[in-house]
Amino acid sequence: MKAIPKAYSVEIPLPTQLSLGTKVNFPDIPYLRKKTIIGIEAATTDTVTICPSGANNITSTQLAQSFLTLQEANKGGQQFVVQQPTLRFVPFYYGGIWLEFVPKELDVMKCYIEFVASSTAPSNGQSAYFTFYYLD
């Protein structure tokens, strides 16, 4: 298990209806601007059932039907994680180890999750919950 540097979690509200090709961008996260991101972790209902807003967290089945894209803030906005299975970023399924990458500043609002199957959110809403690991 890796030592946790600094971490910041974010909840991403999902639309009521997810369908093939739905892209959900990460919200603006002022706190993470100019931070050097070294890793990201996703959570499912297997690890976090309810998000801070009270919405249900995304299920492993739904997350398994999505792909993650991350974009750098500099170097012309190059995507460095492109359509990777989002479930791969859940440490619960991989021995508790979060994925680490070469340190980068992210353009968080241009990072997104793309869904490839349909599902309907519960009545109290649904979110995806991610944690960013960073250096100052």
Backbone hydrogen bonds in HBPLUS format (Angstrom, degrees):
<---DONOR---> <-ACCEPTOR-->    atom                        ^
c    i                          cat <-CA-CA->   ^        H-A-AA   ^      H-
h    n   atom  resd res      DA  || num        DHA   H-A  angle D-A-AA Bond
n    s   type  num  typ     dist DA aas  dist angle  dist       angle   num
A0134-TYR N   A0006-LYS O   2.92 MM 128  5.42 157.5  1.97 140.3 147.2     1
A0008-TYR N   A0132-PHE O   2.90 MM 124  5.29 150.1  1.99 149.1 158.3     2
A0132-PHE N   A0008-TYR O   2.83 MM 124  5.29 173.4  1.83 149.4 148.1     3
A0010-VAL N   A0130-PHE O   2.79 MM 120  5.45 158.4  1.83 158.6 164.7     4
A0130-PHE N   A0010-VAL O   2.99 MM 120  5.45 169.8  2.00 162.6 163.7     5
A0012-ILE N   A0128-ALA O   2.75 MM 116  5.06 166.0  1.76 157.0 161.5     6
A0128-ALA N   A0012-ILE O   2.90 MM 116  5.06 152.3  1.97 132.6 140.4     7
A0014-LEU N   A0126-GLN O   2.87 MM 112  5.70 167.5  1.89 156.1 153.2     8
A0121-ALA N   A0016-THR O   2.84 MM 105  5.00 167.1  1.86 154.9 156.2     9
A0018-LEU N   A0119-SER O   2.90 MM 101  5.20 170.0  1.91 162.7 164.1    10
A0119-SER N   A0018-LEU O   2.94 MM 101  5.20 146.6  2.05 133.8 136.7    11
A0022-THR N   A0019-SER O   2.93 MM   3  5.58 160.1  1.97 148.3 145.8    12
A0021-GLY N   A0115-PHE O   2.75 MM  94  5.55 146.2  1.86 158.7 162.3    13
A0115-PHE N   A0022-THR O   2.87 MM  93  5.32 162.5  1.90 152.9 157.7    14
A0024-VAL N   A0113-ILE O   2.83 MM  89  5.28 164.8  1.85 156.3 161.2    15
A0113-ILE N   A0024-VAL O   2.99 MM  89  5.28 156.5  2.05 136.1 141.6    16
A0026-PHE N   A0111-CYS O   2.95 MM  85  5.80 160.8  1.99 154.6 154.4    17
A0032-LEU N   A0029-ILE O   2.89 MM   3  5.64 142.5  2.03 123.3 132.5    18
A0033-ARG N   A0030-PRO O   3.13 MM   3  5.33 158.1  2.18 107.8 114.6    19
A0035-LYS N   A0032-LEU O   3.10 MM   3  5.21 158.3  2.15 126.7 124.2    20
A0036-THR N   A0135-LEU O   3.22 MM  99  5.17 155.9  2.28 153.5 153.5    21
A0135-LEU N   A0036-THR O   2.78 MM  99  5.17 149.3  1.87 144.6 155.0    22
A0037-ILE N   A0104-LYS O   2.66 MM  67  5.29 149.9  1.75 152.3 149.7    23
A0104-LYS N   A0037-ILE O   3.01 MM  67  5.29 157.1  2.06 142.4 148.9    24
A0038-ILE N   A0133-TYR O   2.78 MM  95  5.60 166.5  1.79 142.8 147.6    25
A0101-PHE N   A0038-ILE O   2.81 MM  63  5.37 159.4  1.85 134.6 141.0    26
A0133-TYR N   A0039-GLY O   2.90 MM  94  4.98 173.3  1.90 136.9 137.4    27
A0041-GLU N   A0131-THR O   2.81 MM  90  5.07 145.5  1.93 147.3 157.0    28
A0131-THR N   A0041-GLU O   2.77 MM  90  5.07 156.3  1.83 147.6 154.5    29
A0042-ALA N   A0089-PHE O   2.70 MM  47  5.33 166.2  1.72 132.8 135.4    30
A0043-ALA N   A0129-TYR O   2.97 MM  86  5.57 135.6  2.17 166.9 172.2    31
A0047-THR N   A0044-THR O   2.93 MM   3  5.65 161.1  1.97 120.8 126.3    32
A0048-VAL N   A0044-THR O   2.85 MM   4  5.91 177.7  1.85 165.2 166.0    33
A0045-THR N   A0058-ILE O   3.01 MM  13  6.12 124.8  2.33 142.0 153.6    34
A0057-ASN N   A0049-THR O   2.94 MM   8  5.41 161.1  1.98 142.9 139.8    35
A0051-CYS N   A0055-ALA O   2.85 MM   4  5.48 170.7  1.85 172.8 173.1    36
A0054-GLY N   A0051-CYS O   2.84 MM   3  5.38 158.2  1.89 122.5 130.0    37
A0056-ASN N   A0125-GLY O   3.17 MM  69  6.31 148.9  2.27 141.3 134.5    38
A0127-SER N   A0056-ASN O   2.86 MM  71  6.26 153.7  1.93 162.2 169.8    39
A0058-ILE N   A0127-SER O   2.86 MM  69  5.88 113.3  2.32 158.6 175.1    40
A0063-LEU N   A0059-THR O   2.92 MM   4  6.16 166.3  1.94 153.3 157.6    41
A0064-ALA N   A0060-SER O   2.83 MM   4  5.88 145.4  1.95 141.5 150.7    42
A0065-GLN N   A0062-GLN O   2.96 MM   3  5.20 151.5  2.05 104.7 113.9    43
A0066-SER N   A0063-LEU O   3.12 MM   3  5.26 135.8  2.33 119.2 115.2    44
A0116-VAL N   A0065-GLN O   2.80 MM  51  5.52 163.8  1.83 162.6 161.9    45
A0086-THR N   A0066-SER O   3.17 MM  20  5.79 168.5  2.18 126.3 129.8    46
A0067-PHE N   A0114-GLU O   2.82 MM  47  5.20 145.5  1.94 139.8 151.3    47
A0114-GLU N   A0067-PHE O   2.81 MM  47  5.20 161.6  1.84 150.7 157.0    48
A0068-LEU N   A0084-GLN O   2.70 MM  16  5.16 161.9  1.73 151.7 152.3    49
A0084-GLN N   A0068-LEU O   3.01 MM  16  5.16 160.9  2.05 146.6 141.8    50
A0069-THR N   A0112-TYR O   2.94 MM  43  5.45 158.6  1.98 165.0 168.0    51
A0112-TYR N   A0069-THR O   2.97 MM  43  5.45 152.1  2.05 146.8 155.9    52
A0070-LEU N   A0081-VAL O   2.80 MM  11  5.01 151.2  1.88 137.3 145.8    53
A0080-PHE N   A0070-LEU O   3.08 MM  10  6.10 144.2  2.22 145.8 156.7    54
A0107-ASP N   A0071-GLN O   2.91 MM  36  5.75 167.4  1.93 145.9 148.4    55
A0072-GLU N   A0078-GLN O   2.89 MM   6  5.47 177.6  1.89 150.7 150.0    56
A0073-ALA N   A0105-GLU O   2.79 MM  32  5.44 157.8  1.84 133.3 132.4    57
A0077-GLY N   A0074-ASN O   3.17 MM   3  5.47 147.6  2.28 106.4 115.5    58
A0088-ARG N   A0085-PRO O   2.98 MM   3  5.61 151.3  2.06 115.9 124.0    59
A0089-PHE N   A0086-THR O   2.93 MM   3  5.60 164.3  1.95 121.4 126.6    60
A0090-VAL N   A0087-LEU O   3.15 MM   3  5.52 156.0  2.21 119.5 118.6    61
A0093-TYR N   A0090-VAL O   3.14 MM   3  6.03 154.2  2.21 127.2 131.1    62
A0094-TYR N   A0091-PRO O   2.86 MM   3  4.95 154.1  1.93 108.3 117.1    63
A0096-GLY N   A0091-PRO O   2.76 MM   5  4.35 147.9  1.86 147.6 137.4    64
A0097-ILE N   A0094-TYR O   3.40 MM   3  6.04 167.7  2.42 116.6 120.0    65
A0110-LYS N   A0107-ASP O   2.86 MM   3  5.61 159.2  1.90 125.6 132.6    66
A0111-CYS N   A0108-VAL O   3.03 MM   3  5.19 163.7  2.05 110.7 114.8    67
A0125-GLY N   A0122-PRO O   2.98 MM   3  5.41 157.4  2.03 120.3 123.2    68
